[in-house]
C-alpha cells in the first residue's frame, strides 16, 4: 500500500505506529496497524495466538523491516532501523523466551546491559530486591520467575525510553505472574518509561494498563482504555474470535 501522505508524528508520544504492514519474506502477518504509546504510559497488546503480536513488537524493535507503513520513536523515523541502533536511542525489548546467557551471573547480565549507561544498578535492585540475593548466581540456575525478573531487570538497567515486553508470563504459574506484571507499571510510574507489552493473562494485563489494543487476524479488532475494556467482557471475547464489534 502507498506510504502515508503526511508524517504520523504526534507531539508528546514516545511511539507512533501508522498503517503498519509487517511479516516475513514479504508475506504480511500484520496489516494496516496503527497504535501509539505516550511517555509513562502502559499499553497492553492482546489477542489470540497467531494474531501478529510478536511480529508487531519485533518490527517496532528493528528485528523485522516493515513491508509498508511507518514506525516513529521519539518523533524520529525508526522503521527498518537496526535493533542495535534503536537500543542506543532508548528502546529495550524483553523477548519471548528471555534470551539470557545461562553461564553468566545475574550481576554480569546487569553490568553488560548497563555498559556505558551504567550507574543504575543499585536503583534497579531497590525496585527488584529479589534480584539482589541472586547476584552471584548463574542465570541457568535461576527459577523461571527469577529468570524473567532478570530479563526485565536487564532491560530496565538501561533506563529505556520505550520498553517492549513479549509474553512475560510464558511458562510461569499465575501466582508468579501476579508478582511480575506490576513491575511494568512501576517502570512507567517510577522511571517514566513508555511500556508496550504482549500478554495472554488478559485480566491481569488490564489491571496494570492504561490502554489496550486487541489484535485478531493481524488487524486491530478493539482498542480503548483498560478500565472500559475490563467492563466489556463480551466485546473483548468477541474481538478474540475476530468478530466485528457491534
C-alpha positions in Angstrom: 0.0 0.0 0.0 1.2 3.6 -0.5 3.1 5.4 2.3 1.0 7.9 4.3 0.8 11.3 2.7 1.9 13.0 6.0 4.1 12.2 8.9 2.2 10.3 11.7 4.1 12.3 14.4 2.1 13.2 17.4 3.7 15.6 19.9 4.2 14.1 23.3 4.1 10.5 22.0 7.1 8.2 22.5 5.9 5.6 20.0 3.7 6.1 16.9 2.9 3.3 14.5 0.8 4.1 11.5 -0.7 1.8 8.9 2.0 -0.8 9.5 2.1 -4.0 7.5 4.8 -6.4 8.5 5.6 -10.1 8.2 8.2 -12.5 6.9 9.6 -12.9 3.4 7.2 -10.3 2.1 4.1 -12.1 3.4 2.2 -9.8 5.8 1.2 -11.1 9.2 0.1 -7.6 10.5 -1.9 -5.4 8.2 -2.5 -1.6 8.4 -1.9 -1.5 12.2 -1.8 1.8 14.0 -1.1 2.4 17.6 0.7 4.8 19.9 2.2 4.9 23.4 2.7 8.1 25.4 5.6 8.7 27.9 4.9 7.0 31.2 2.0 5.0 29.7 1.5 1.2 29.9 -0.3 -0.2 26.9 -1.2 -3.9 26.5 -1.2 -5.7 23.2 -3.7 -8.6 23.5 -5.1 -11.2 21.2 -5.1 -15.0 20.4 -2.0 -16.9 19.3 -1.1 -16.1 15.7 -2.7 -12.7 15.8 0.6 -10.9 15.0 1.5 -9.6 18.4 5.1 -10.8 18.4 5.6 -9.7 14.8 4.4 -6.2 15.8 7.0 -6.0 18.7 9.8 -7.4 16.5 9.1 -4.9 13.8 9.0 -1.9 16.2 12.3 -3.2 17.8 14.1 -3.3 14.4 14.3 -7.1 14.1 12.0 -7.1 11.1 11.7 -4.5 8.3 8.2 -3.1 7.7 6.5 -4.1 4.5 4.8 -0.7 4.5 3.7 2.0 6.9 5.7 3.9 9.5 7.2 3.5 12.9 8.4 6.6 14.9 10.3 6.6 18.1 10.5 10.0 19.9 9.4 11.7 16.8 12.1 10.2 14.6 11.6 7.6 11.9 12.5 4.1 13.2 11.0 1.8 10.6 13.7 -0.6 9.3 16.4 0.8 11.6 18.7 -1.9 13.0 17.9 -3.1 16.5 21.3 -2.1 18.0 20.7 1.5 16.7 17.3 1.7 18.3 18.7 0.3 21.5 21.1 3.3 21.6 18.0 5.5 21.1 16.4 4.2 24.2 14.4 1.1 23.1 14.6 -2.1 25.1 13.0 -5.4 24.2 12.4 -8.3 26.5 11.8 -11.1 24.0 9.7 -14.2 24.4 12.0 -16.8 25.9 14.1 -14.2 27.8 17.3 -14.7 25.8 19.5 -14.9 28.8 23.1 -16.4 28.9 22.9 -19.5 31.2 26.6 -19.3 32.1 26.6 -15.6 33.2 25.6 -14.5 36.7 22.8 -12.0 37.4 25.4 -9.3 38.2 27.2 -10.0 34.9 24.0 -9.6 32.9 23.2 -6.3 34.6 26.6 -4.9 34.1 26.8 -6.0 30.4 23.4 -4.4 29.8 24.3 -1.2 31.6 27.5 -0.7 29.7 28.4 3.0 29.3 25.0 3.9 30.7 25.9 2.1 33.9 25.2 3.6 37.3 21.6 2.5 37.6 22.2 -1.0 39.1 21.6 0.0 42.7 18.4 1.8 41.7 17.2 -1.3 39.8 17.9 -3.5 42.8 15.8 -1.3 45.0 13.0 -1.8 42.5 13.6 -5.6 42.2 15.0 -6.6 45.6 14.7 -10.3 44.9 17.5 -10.0 42.3 19.9 -8.8 45.0 20.0 -12.2 46.6 20.7 -13.8 43.2 23.6 -11.5 42.0 26.2 -14.2 42.2 24.1 -17.0 40.7 24.3 -18.1 37.1 21.1 -17.4 35.0 20.8 -21.1 34.2 20.4 -21.9 37.8 17.5 -19.5 38.5 13.9 -20.4 38.7 11.6 -19.4 35.9 10.3 -16.4 37.8 13.8 -15.3 38.7 14.9 -15.6 35.1 12.0 -13.4 33.9 12.8 -10.9 36.6 16.4 -10.8 35.4 15.3 -10.4 31.8 13.2 -7.4 32.8 15.9 -6.0 35.1 18.5 -6.3 32.3 16.2 -4.1 30.1 15.4 -1.6 32.9 19.0 -1.1 34.0 19.5 0.8 30.7 16.7 3.3 31.7 14.8 2.8 28.4 12.5 5.4 26.9 10.4 2.6 25.4 10.2 -0.9 26.9 8.7 -3.7 24.8 7.9 -7.0 26.6 6.7 -10.1 24.8 4.9 -12.7 26.9 6.3 -12.1 30.4 4.1 -14.9 31.8 5.2 -17.6 29.4 5.7 -20.9 31.3 5.1 -19.2 34.7 2.4 -20.0 37.3 -0.3 -17.4 37.7 0.8 -16.5 41.2 4.3 -15.6 39.8 2.7 -13.6 37.0 0.8 -11.6 39.6 4.1 -10.6 41.2 5.9 -9.8 38.0 3.4 -7.8 35.9 3.2 -4.8 38.4 6.9 -4.3 37.6 5.8 -2.9 34.2 3.5 -0.4 36.0 6.4 0.7 38.2 8.7 1.1 35.2 6.3 3.6 33.8 5.5 5.4 37.1 8.9 5.5 38.6 11.2 5.5 35.6 9.0 7.3 33.2 9.3 4.5 30.6 6.7 4.0 27.9 5.6 0.4 28.0 4.1 -1.8 25.3 3.6 -5.4 26.3 2.1 -8.6 25.0 0.3 -10.8 27.5 -2.1 -13.8 27.5 -3.4 -13.2 31.0 -5.9 -10.7 29.9 -7.5 -9.8 33.2 -4.1 -9.2 34.9 -2.8 -7.2 31.9 -5.8 -4.9 32.0 -5.3 -4.3 35.7 -1.9 -2.6 35.2 -2.5 -1.0 31.9 -3.7 2.5 30.9 -5.0 1.3 27.5 -5.1 -1.8 25.4 -5.3 -2.9 21.8 -6.6 -6.3 20.8 -5.3 -7.9 17.6 -7.2 -10.5 15.6 -6.0 -11.9 12.2 -3.3 -9.3 12.0 -5.6 -6.3 12.5 -6.7 -4.1 15.4 -10.1 -5.6 16.4 -10.7 -3.5 19.6 -8.9 -0.7 21.5 -9.7 1.6 24.4 -9.0 2.5 28.0 -8.2 -0.6 30.1 -10.8 0.2 32.7 -13.5 0.3 30.0 -12.4 -3.0 28.4 -12.5 -4.7 31.8 -16.2 -3.9 32.0 -16.9 -5.1 28.4 -16.0 -8.7 28.6 -18.4 -9.9 25.9 -17.0 -7.4 23.4 -13.5 -8.4 24.4 -14.3 -12.1 23.9 -15.8 -11.4 20.5 -12.7 -9.5 19.4 -10.6 -12.5 20.3 -12.7 -14.5 17.9 -12.2 -11.9 15.2 -15.9 -11.0 15.3 -17.0 -7.5 14.3 -17.8 -5.3 17.2 -21.4 -4.2 17.2 
